[in-house]
Amino acid sequence: MAVYDAPRTSAQAAGHTGFFSNLVGVVSAWNDARITRNALSKLSDRELEDIGLCRGDIDFVVKNR
């Protein structure tokens, strides 16, 4: 029988993985919101109306995804 032992790295032992994974999550969420805002902003008023939005709804939609 084989045993695999994976000791914690110094970053894991110090508790830094939560901070960095949190940071990556925040940056990822910001980027997703930016992409969504840009995509919706490129649509015409008619296209926005077709999906039930107006130009003023874009920020609300992006913040409440």
PDB file of N, CA, C and O in Angstrom, chain B, residues numbered from 101:
ATOM      1  N   MET B 101       0.839  -1.158   0.000  1.00  0.00           N
ATOM      2  CA  MET B 101       0.000   0.000   0.000  1.00  0.00           C
ATOM      3  C   MET B 101       0.898   1.240   0.000  1.00  0.00           C
ATOM      4  O   MET B 101       1.891   1.310   0.725  1.00  0.00           O
ATOM      5  N   ALA B 102       0.516   2.228  -0.846  1.00  0.00           N
ATOM      6  CA  ALA B 102       1.293   3.452  -0.956  1.00  0.00           C
ATOM      7  C   ALA B 102       0.639   4.551  -0.119  1.00  0.00           C
ATOM      8  O   ALA B 102      -0.584   4.627   0.002  1.00  0.00           O
ATOM      9  N   VAL B 103       1.476   5.379   0.442  1.00  0.00           N
ATOM     10  CA  VAL B 103       0.986   6.497   1.233  1.00  0.00           C
ATOM     11  C   VAL B 103       1.548   7.776   0.623  1.00  0.00           C
ATOM     12  O   VAL B 103       2.738   7.863   0.318  1.00  0.00           O
ATOM     13  N   TYR B 104       0.691   8.746   0.452  1.00  0.00           N
ATOM     14  CA  TYR B 104       1.121  10.030  -0.084  1.00  0.00           C
ATOM     15  C   TYR B 104       0.928  11.078   0.990  1.00  0.00           C
ATOM     16  O   TYR B 104      -0.186  11.297   1.465  1.00  0.00           O
ATOM     17  N   ASP B 105       1.997  11.714   1.363  1.00  0.00           N
ATOM     18  CA  ASP B 105       1.944  12.745   2.384  1.00  0.00           C
ATOM     19  C   ASP B 105       2.309  14.072   1.730  1.00  0.00           C
ATOM     20  O   ASP B 105       3.404  14.224   1.187  1.00  0.00           O
ATOM     21  N   ALA B 106       1.382  15.039   1.785  1.00  0.00           N
ATOM     22  CA  ALA B 106       1.636  16.344   1.183  1.00  0.00           C
ATOM     23  C   ALA B 106       1.734  17.381   2.288  1.00  0.00           C
ATOM     24  O   ALA B 106       0.711  17.879   2.760  1.00  0.00           O
ATOM     25  N   PRO B 107       2.939  17.712   2.704  1.00  0.00           N
ATOM     26  CA  PRO B 107       3.079  18.727   3.749  1.00  0.00           C
ATOM     27  C   PRO B 107       2.635  20.091   3.243  1.00  0.00           C
ATOM     28  O   PRO B 107       2.731  20.383   2.051  1.00  0.00           O
ATOM     29  N   ARG B 108       2.153  20.914   4.149  1.00  0.00           N
ATOM     30  CA  ARG B 108       1.715  22.261   3.781  1.00  0.00           C
ATOM     31  C   ARG B 108       2.922  23.110   3.428  1.00  0.00           C
ATOM     32  O   ARG B 108       3.986  22.996   4.036  1.00  0.00           O
ATOM     33  N   THR B 109       2.733  23.962   2.437  1.00  0.00           N
ATOM     34  CA  THR B 109       3.812  24.890   2.094  1.00  0.00           C
ATOM     35  C   THR B 109       3.817  26.021   3.114  1.00  0.00           C
ATOM     36  O   THR B 109       2.897  26.133   3.923  1.00  0.00           O
ATOM     37  N   SER B 110       4.817  26.832   3.079  1.00  0.00           N
ATOM     38  CA  SER B 110       4.901  27.920   4.052  1.00  0.00           C
ATOM     39  C   SER B 110       3.747  28.914   3.866  1.00  0.00           C
ATOM     40  O   SER B 110       3.282  29.495   4.847  1.00  0.00           O
ATOM     41  N   ALA B 111       3.278  29.119   2.637  1.00  0.00           N
ATOM     42  CA  ALA B 111       2.160  30.039   2.401  1.00  0.00           C
ATOM     43  C   ALA B 111       0.879  29.473   3.005  1.00  0.00           C
ATOM     44  O   ALA B 111       0.100  30.215   3.603  1.00  0.00           O
ATOM     45  N   GLN B 112       0.653  28.175   2.856  1.00  0.00           N
ATOM     46  CA  GLN B 112      -0.530  27.548   3.432  1.00  0.00           C
ATOM     47  C   GLN B 112      -0.462  27.574   4.951  1.00  0.00           C
ATOM     48  O   GLN B 112      -1.462  27.831   5.621  1.00  0.00           O
ATOM     49  N   ALA B 113       0.704  27.310   5.485  1.00  0.00           N
ATOM     50  CA  ALA B 113       0.856  27.290   6.937  1.00  0.00           C
ATOM     51  C   ALA B 113       0.637  28.665   7.540  1.00  0.00           C
ATOM     52  O   ALA B 113       0.148  28.785   8.664  1.00  0.00           O
ATOM     53  N   ALA B 114       0.996  29.701   6.799  1.00  0.00           N
ATOM     54  CA  ALA B 114       0.836  31.066   7.299  1.00  0.00           C
ATOM     55  C   ALA B 114      -0.576  31.596   7.068  1.00  0.00           C
ATOM     56  O   ALA B 114      -0.915  32.671   7.561  1.00  0.00           O
ATOM     57  N   GLY B 115      -1.401  30.860   6.329  1.00  0.00           N
ATOM     58  CA  GLY B 115      -2.772  31.280   6.094  1.00  0.00           C
ATOM     59  C   GLY B 115      -2.932  32.276   4.958  1.00  0.00           C
ATOM     60  O   GLY B 115      -3.947  32.967   4.883  1.00  0.00           O
ATOM     61  N   HIS B 116      -1.959  32.358   4.085  1.00  0.00           N
ATOM     62  CA  HIS B 116      -2.022  33.318   2.983  1.00  0.00           C
ATOM     63  C   HIS B 116      -2.859  32.829   1.815  1.00  0.00           C
ATOM     64  O   HIS B 116      -3.222  33.636   0.960  1.00  0.00           O
ATOM     65  N   THR B 117      -3.180  31.559   1.740  1.00  0.00           N
ATOM     66  CA  THR B 117      -3.928  31.067   0.588  1.00  0.00           C
ATOM     67  C   THR B 117      -5.319  31.683   0.553  1.00  0.00           C
ATOM     68  O   THR B 117      -5.836  31.938  -0.535  1.00  0.00           O
ATOM     69  N   GLY B 118      -5.938  31.929   1.684  1.00  0.00           N
ATOM     70  CA  GLY B 118      -7.248  32.547   1.705  1.00  0.00           C
ATOM     71  C   GLY B 118      -7.207  33.953   1.144  1.00  0.00           C
ATOM     72  O   GLY B 118      -8.100  34.348   0.395  1.00  0.00           O
ATOM     73  N   PHE B 119      -6.195  34.702   1.492  1.00  0.00           N
ATOM     74  CA  PHE B 119      -6.052  36.073   0.997  1.00  0.00           C
ATOM     75  C   PHE B 119      -5.878  36.094  -0.508  1.00  0.00           C
ATOM     76  O   PHE B 119      -6.551  36.856  -1.202  1.00  0.00           O
ATOM     77  N   PHE B 120      -4.973  35.255  -1.025  1.00  0.00           N
ATOM     78  CA  PHE B 120      -4.699  35.269  -2.457  1.00  0.00           C
ATOM     79  C   PHE B 120      -5.874  34.719  -3.258  1.00  0.00           C
ATOM     80  O   PHE B 120      -6.184  35.241  -4.329  1.00  0.00           O
ATOM     81  N   SER B 121      -6.530  33.680  -2.761  1.00  0.00           N
ATOM     82  CA  SER B 121      -7.694  33.169  -3.483  1.00  0.00           C
ATOM     83  C   SER B 121      -8.825  34.186  -3.430  1.00  0.00           C
ATOM     84  O   SER B 121      -9.588  34.312  -4.388  1.00  0.00           O
ATOM     85  N   ASN B 122      -8.942  34.910  -2.328  1.00  0.00           N
ATOM     86  CA  ASN B 122      -9.916  35.982  -2.222  1.00  0.00           C
ATOM     87  C   ASN B 122      -9.608  37.088  -3.223  1.00  0.00           C
ATOM     88  O   ASN B 122     -10.508  37.596  -3.893  1.00  0.00           O
ATOM     89  N   LEU B 123      -8.358  37.452  -3.321  1.00  0.00           N
ATOM     90  CA  LEU B 123      -7.933  38.492  -4.252  1.00  0.00           C
ATOM     91  C   LEU B 123      -8.227  38.086  -5.697  1.00  0.00           C
ATOM     92  O   LEU B 123      -8.721  38.894  -6.483  1.00  0.00           O
ATOM     93  N   VAL B 124      -7.929  36.856  -6.039  1.00  0.00           N
ATOM     94  CA  VAL B 124      -8.209  36.357  -7.388  1.00  0.00           C
ATOM     95  C   VAL B 124      -9.713  36.375  -7.650  1.00  0.00           C
ATOM     96  O   VAL B 124     -10.140  36.715  -8.754  1.00  0.00           O
ATOM     97  N   GLY B 125     -10.515  36.017  -6.661  1.00  0.00           N
ATOM     98  CA  GLY B 125     -11.962  36.040  -6.809  1.00  0.00           C
ATOM     99  C   GLY B 125     -12.495  37.445  -7.035  1.00  0.00           C
ATOM    100  O   GLY B 125     -13.377  37.650  -7.868  1.00  0.00           O
ATOM    101  N   VAL B 126     -11.967  38.406  -6.302  1.00  0.00           N
ATOM    102  CA  VAL B 126     -12.399  39.801  -6.450  1.00  0.00           C
ATOM    103  C   VAL B 126     -12.030  40.335  -7.832  1.00  0.00           C
ATOM    104  O   VAL B 126     -12.844  40.987  -8.485  1.00  0.00           O
ATOM    105  N   VAL B 127     -10.820  40.062  -8.270  1.00  0.00           N
ATOM    106  CA  VAL B 127     -10.382  40.526  -9.592  1.00  0.00           C
ATOM    107  C   VAL B 127     -11.201  39.850 -10.690  1.00  0.00           C
ATOM    108  O   VAL B 127     -11.569  40.492 -11.674  1.00  0.00           O
ATOM    109  N   SER B 128     -11.485  38.575 -10.530  1.00  0.00           N
ATOM    110  CA  SER B 128     -12.292  37.854 -11.513  1.00  0.00           C
ATOM    111  C   SER B 128     -13.713  38.420 -11.588  1.00  0.00           C
ATOM    112  O   SER B 128     -14.252  38.598 -12.681  1.00  0.00           O
ATOM    113  N   ALA B 129     -14.316  38.701 -10.439  1.00  0.00           N
ATOM    114  CA  ALA B 129     -15.666  39.272 -10.416  1.00  0.00           C
ATOM    115  C   ALA B 129     -15.674  40.660 -11.054  1.00  0.00           C
ATOM    116  O   ALA B 129     -16.596  40.996 -11.797  1.00  0.00           O
ATOM    117  N   TRP B 130     -14.651  41.467 -10.768  1.00  0.00           N
ATOM    118  CA  TRP B 130     -14.550  42.790 -11.375  1.00  0.00           C
ATOM    119  C   TRP B 130     -14.442  42.679 -12.888  1.00  0.00           C
ATOM    120  O   TRP B 130     -15.085  43.436 -13.616  1.00  0.00           O
ATOM    121  N   ASN B 131     -13.631  41.739 -13.365  1.00  0.00           N
ATOM    122  CA  ASN B 131     -13.445  41.580 -14.803  1.00  0.00           C
ATOM    123  C   ASN B 131     -14.734  41.096 -15.475  1.00  0.00           C
ATOM    124  O   ASN B 131     -15.073  41.564 -16.562  1.00  0.00           O
ATOM    125  N   ASP B 132     -15.450  40.172 -14.845  1.00  0.00           N
ATOM    126  CA  ASP B 132     -16.726  39.712 -15.391  1.00  0.00           C
ATOM    127  C   ASP B 132     -17.719  40.861 -15.495  1.00  0.00           C
ATOM    128  O   ASP B 132     -18.424  40.982 -16.497  1.00  0.00           O
ATOM    129  N   ALA B 133     -17.780  41.701 -14.475  1.00  0.00           N
ATOM    130  CA  ALA B 133     -18.683  42.852 -14.492  1.00  0.00           C
ATOM    131  C   ALA B 133     -18.278  43.836 -15.586  1.00  0.00           C
ATOM    132  O   ALA B 133     -19.136  44.399 -16.265  1.00  0.00           O
ATOM    133  N   ARG B 134     -16.999  44.040 -15.755  1.00  0.00           N
ATOM    134  CA  ARG B 134     -16.497  44.945 -16.792  1.00  0.00           C
ATOM    135  C   ARG B 134     -16.876  44.442 -18.180  1.00  0.00           C
ATOM    136  O   ARG B 134     -17.320  45.218 -19.027  1.00  0.00           O
ATOM    137  N   ILE B 135     -16.703  43.152 -18.411  1.00  0.00           N
ATOM    138  CA  ILE B 135     -17.032  42.566 -19.714  1.00  0.00           C
ATOM    139  C   ILE B 135     -18.529  42.659 -19.982  1.00  0.00           C
ATOM    140  O   ILE B 135     -18.943  42.992 -21.092  1.00  0.00           O
ATOM    141  N   THR B 136     -19.345  42.365 -18.966  1.00  0.00           N
ATOM    142  CA  THR B 136     -20.796  42.457 -19.118  1.00  0.00           C
ATOM    143  C   THR B 136     -21.224  43.881 -19.409  1.00  0.00           C
ATOM    144  O   THR B 136     -22.043  44.115 -20.298  1.00  0.00           O
ATOM    145  N   ARG B 137     -20.673  44.843 -18.661  1.00  0.00           N
ATOM    146  CA  ARG B 137     -21.013  46.254 -18.873  1.00  0.00           C
ATOM    147  C   ARG B 137     -20.640  46.689 -20.280  1.00  0.00           C
ATOM    148  O   ARG B 137     -21.419  47.377 -20.940  1.00  0.00           O
ATOM    149  N   ASN B 138     -19.460  46.300 -20.750  1.00  0.00           N
ATOM    150  CA  ASN B 138     -19.030  46.678 -22.095  1.00  0.00           C
ATOM    151  C   ASN B 138     -19.915  46.060 -23.168  1.00  0.00           C
ATOM    152  O   ASN B 138     -20.262  46.720 -24.147  1.00  0.00           O
ATOM    153  N   ALA B 139     -20.282  44.785 -22.985  1.00  0.00           N
ATOM    154  CA  ALA B 139     -21.129  44.112 -23.970  1.00  0.00           C
ATOM    155  C   ALA B 139     -22.511  44.751 -24.038  1.00  0.00           C
ATOM    156  O   ALA B 139     -23.041  44.963 -25.129  1.00  0.00           O
ATOM    157  N   LEU B 140     -23.100  45.059 -22.887  1.00  0.00           N
ATOM    158  CA  LEU B 140     -24.422  45.682 -22.877  1.00  0.00           C
ATOM    159  C   LEU B 140     -24.362  47.109 -23.413  1.00  0.00           C
ATOM    160  O   LEU B 140     -25.302  47.564 -24.064  1.00  0.00           O
ATOM    161  N   SER B 141     -23.282  47.810 -23.150  1.00  0.00           N
ATOM    162  CA  SER B 141     -23.151  49.185 -23.625  1.00  0.00           C
ATOM    163  C   SER B 141     -23.035  49.261 -25.140  1.00  0.00           C
ATOM    164  O   SER B 141     -23.400  50.274 -25.737  1.00  0.00           O
ATOM    165  N   LYS B 142     -22.538  48.213 -25.765  1.00  0.00           N
ATOM    166  CA  LYS B 142     -22.392  48.195 -27.224  1.00  0.00           C
ATOM    167  C   LYS B 142     -23.716  47.945 -27.938  1.00  0.00           C
ATOM    168  O   LYS B 142     -23.822  48.192 -29.140  1.00  0.00           O
ATOM    169  N   LEU B 143     -24.737  47.456 -27.211  1.00  0.00           N
ATOM    170  CA  LEU B 143     -26.022  47.193 -27.837  1.00  0.00           C
ATOM    171  C   LEU B 143     -26.753  48.500 -28.108  1.00  0.00           C
ATOM    172  O   LEU B 143     -26.590  49.486 -27.390  1.00  0.00           O
ATOM    173  N   SER B 144     -27.558  48.482 -29.155  1.00  0.00           N
ATOM    174  CA  SER B 144     -28.371  49.665 -29.457  1.00  0.00           C
ATOM    175  C   SER B 144     -29.552  49.713 -28.492  1.00  0.00           C
ATOM    176  O   SER B 144     -29.846  48.737 -27.802  1.00  0.00           O
ATOM    177  N   ASP B 145     -30.225  50.865 -28.455  1.00  0.00           N
ATOM    178  CA  ASP B 145     -31.400  50.995 -27.593  1.00  0.00           C
ATOM    179  C   ASP B 145     -32.468  49.979 -27.979  1.00  0.00           C
ATOM    180  O   ASP B 145     -33.151  49.438 -27.110  1.00  0.00           O
ATOM    181  N   ARG B 146     -32.617  49.719 -29.258  1.00  0.00           N
ATOM    182  CA  ARG B 146     -33.603  48.740 -29.732  1.00  0.00           C
ATOM    183  C   ARG B 146     -33.245  47.329 -29.250  1.00  0.00           C
ATOM    184  O   ARG B 146     -34.122  46.583 -28.814  1.00  0.00           O
ATOM    185  N   GLU B 147     -31.968  46.964 -29.325  1.00  0.00           N
ATOM    186  CA  GLU B 147     -31.539  45.645 -28.875  1.00  0.00           C
ATOM    187  C   GLU B 147     -31.728  45.502 -27.363  1.00  0.00           C
ATOM    188  O   GLU B 147     -32.134  44.442 -26.886  1.00  0.00           O
ATOM    189  N   LEU B 148     -31.438  46.557 -26.618  1.00  0.00           N
ATOM    190  CA  LEU B 148     -31.665  46.518 -25.174  1.00  0.00           C
ATOM    191  C   LEU B 148     -33.153  46.360 -24.866  1.00  0.00           C
ATOM    192  O   LEU B 148     -33.530  45.615 -23.961  1.00  0.00           O
ATOM    193  N   GLU B 149     -33.992  47.061 -25.621  1.00  0.00           N
ATOM    194  CA  GLU B 149     -35.438  46.959 -25.420  1.00  0.00           C
ATOM    195  C   GLU B 149     -35.920  45.537 -25.707  1.00  0.00           C
ATOM    196  O   GLU B 149     -36.829  45.045 -25.037  1.00  0.00           O
ATOM    197  N   ASP B 150     -35.325  44.882 -26.688  1.00  0.00           N
ATOM    198  CA  ASP B 150     -35.702  43.504 -27.020  1.00  0.00           C
ATOM    199  C   ASP B 150     -35.445  42.539 -25.868  1.00  0.00           C
ATOM    200  O   ASP B 150     -36.156  41.545 -25.722  1.00  0.00           O
ATOM    201  N   ILE B 151     -34.443  42.821 -25.059  1.00  0.00           N
ATOM    202  CA  ILE B 151     -34.160  41.939 -23.914  1.00  0.00           C
ATOM    203  C   ILE B 151     -34.716  42.505 -22.607  1.00  0.00           C
ATOM    204  O   ILE B 151     -34.405  42.014 -21.522  1.00  0.00           O
ATOM    205  N   GLY B 152     -35.537  43.538 -22.728  1.00  0.00           N
ATOM    206  CA  GLY B 152     -36.238  44.070 -21.565  1.00  0.00           C
ATOM    207  C   GLY B 152     -35.433  45.021 -20.702  1.00  0.00           C
ATOM    208  O   GLY B 152     -35.689  45.147 -19.505  1.00  0.00           O
ATOM    209  N   LEU B 153     -34.464  45.687 -21.301  1.00  0.00           N
ATOM    210  CA  LEU B 153     -33.636  46.634 -20.561  1.00  0.00           C
ATOM    211  C   LEU B 153     -33.656  47.992 -21.229  1.00  0.00           C
ATOM    212  O   LEU B 153     -34.002  48.115 -22.404  1.00  0.00           O
ATOM    213  N   CYS B 154     -33.288  48.996 -20.482  1.00  0.00           N
ATOM    214  CA  CYS B 154     -33.007  50.308 -21.060  1.00  0.00           C
ATOM    215  C   CYS B 154     -31.572  50.650 -20.662  1.00  0.00           C
ATOM    216  O   CYS B 154     -30.970  49.974 -19.827  1.00  0.00           O
ATOM    217  N   ARG B 155     -31.047  51.683 -21.257  1.00  0.00           N
ATOM    218  CA  ARG B 155     -29.648  52.032 -21.010  1.00  0.00           C
ATOM    219  C   ARG B 155     -29.372  52.289 -19.520  1.00  0.00           C
ATOM    220  O   ARG B 155     -28.276  52.007 -19.035  1.00  0.00           O
ATOM    221  N   GLY B 156     -30.343  52.811 -18.812  1.00  0.00           N
ATOM    222  CA  GLY B 156     -30.180  53.094 -17.393  1.00  0.00           C
ATOM    223  C   GLY B 156     -30.141  51.849 -16.517  1.00  0.00           C
ATOM    224  O   GLY B 156     -29.738  51.923 -15.356  1.00  0.00           O
ATOM    225  N   ASP B 157     -30.557  50.696 -17.064  1.00  0.00           N
ATOM    226  CA  ASP B 157     -30.564  49.448 -16.296  1.00  0.00           C
ATOM    227  C   ASP B 157     -29.222  48.732 -16.294  1.00  0.00           C
ATOM    228  O   ASP B 157     -29.032  47.787 -15.528  1.00  0.00           O
ATOM    229  N   ILE B 158     -28.303  49.155 -17.122  1.00  0.00           N
ATOM    230  CA  ILE B 158     -27.037  48.420 -17.288  1.00  0.00           C
ATOM    231  C   ILE B 158     -26.277  48.326 -15.970  1.00  0.00           C
ATOM    232  O   ILE B 158     -25.849  47.237 -15.589  1.00  0.00           O
ATOM    233  N   ASP B 159     -26.102  49.432 -15.271  1.00  0.00           N
ATOM    234  CA  ASP B 159     -25.354  49.398 -14.000  1.00  0.00           C
ATOM    235  C   ASP B 159     -26.058  48.510 -12.977  1.00  0.00           C
ATOM    236  O   ASP B 159     -25.402  47.770 -12.244  1.00  0.00           O
ATOM    237  N   PHE B 160     -27.387  48.580 -12.924  1.00  0.00           N
ATOM    238  CA  PHE B 160     -28.146  47.745 -11.986  1.00  0.00           C
ATOM    239  C   PHE B 160     -27.953  46.264 -12.292  1.00  0.00           C
ATOM    240  O   PHE B 160     -27.760  45.459 -11.380  1.00  0.00           O
ATOM    241  N   VAL B 161     -28.003  45.902 -13.572  1.00  0.00           N
ATOM    242  CA  VAL B 161     -27.829  44.503 -13.974  1.00  0.00           C
ATOM    243  C   VAL B 161     -26.433  44.024 -13.627  1.00  0.00           C
ATOM    244  O   VAL B 161     -26.269  42.916 -13.116  1.00  0.00           O
ATOM    245  N   VAL B 162     -25.428  44.838 -13.896  1.00  0.00           N
ATOM    246  CA  VAL B 162     -24.049  44.443 -13.644  1.00  0.00           C
ATOM    247  C   VAL B 162     -23.792  44.278 -12.141  1.00  0.00           C
ATOM    248  O   VAL B 162     -23.112  43.336 -11.735  1.00  0.00           O
ATOM    249  N   LYS B 163     -24.321  45.169 -11.325  1.00  0.00           N
ATOM    250  CA  LYS B 163     -24.084  45.101  -9.874  1.00  0.00           C
ATOM    251  C   LYS B 163     -24.831  43.942  -9.215  1.00  0.00           C
ATOM    252  O   LYS B 163     -24.393  43.440  -8.180  1.00  0.00           O
ATOM    253  N   ASN B 164     -25.937  43.516  -9.791  1.00  0.00           N
ATOM    254  CA  ASN B 164     -26.762  42.482  -9.168  1.00  0.00           C
ATOM    255  C   ASN B 164     -26.694  41.151  -9.895  1.00  0.00           C
ATOM    256  O   ASN B 164     -27.659  40.387  -9.867  1.00  0.00           O
ATOM    257  N   ARG B 165     -25.581  40.857 -10.542  1.00  0.00           N
ATOM    258  CA  ARG B 165     -25.432  39.581 -11.243  1.00  0.00           C
ATOM    259  C   ARG B 165     -25.322  38.472 -10.257  1.00  0.00           C
ATOM    260  O   ARG B 165     -25.190  37.311 -10.646  1.00  0.00           O
TER     261      ARG B 165
END
